[in-house]
Amino acid sequence: MFLRLLFVLLTALNIAVGAWLLLGQPYARGGTPSDPGVAELRLLSELPEPGPAAAAATAAAPAPAPAPTAVTSSPNLSYSCLALGPFATPQDLRNARQALSAQVMRMRSRQEQASQTSGWWVYLPAAGSRAQALAVARQLAARNIDDYFVVSSGDQPNTISLGLFKDPANARKRRDEVTAAGFPARMNERSESVPEYWLDLVVADGGNFDWRSHVRTSGIGSHSTGCF
């Protein structure tokens, strides 16, 4: 009876040990400890050492070249500054601005006052008094010299005006006629201040800039000016 019981116990113990060896050991059934498609983690000590050929190839591999650095540069442009004018009216100036707006780097308009000849005045110098000026005027009439008047106000009173002429040749002829009659006639250029309109331009390579192909206003010139 005792031997039979001992035999049963040994048999049960062997079965238990066999089951533990079969089912209890990790990875005993050839499974993987991770999900499908995920690389197995391994210790460095578990990796095989590389052979001599692989070690030599790794040592001889060149270091990666650094990424190139972009270098930007702008061309050196030459600039010139020109002044166009004078324009007679603000409308002429506006037309030029519109015609050149797409051709230049910058532009500005300006107005200046200029002295302009308004004519030539032929006259007799002022007398000492109003009575003396009237006496000279009667002498002119006696010599058949007409078209005169005695200046009674302004900055040259008692002067006898003999005419204002646009053409200097006509003014000289009138002066010579009165002088030949025995009177000290003189000739003087008269001027007035008038506005002039200018257009200043900043252009690239100004030596080759053909502004005349865009501005059709007659009497316009150009010259170099300070840049702005």
Secondary structure, DSSP 4 states (H G I P E B T S, - for coil): -HHHHHHHHHHHHHHHHHHIIIIISTTTTS--SS-TTSPPP--GGGSPPPPHHHHHHHHHSPPPPPPPPP--------EEEEEEEEESSHHHHHHHHHHHTTT-SEEEEEEEEEEEEEEEEEEEPPPSSHHHHHHHHHHHHHTT--S-EE--SSSSTT-EEEEEESSHHHHHHHHHHHHHTT---EEEEEEEEEEEEEEEEEEETGGG--GGGT---TT-EEEE----
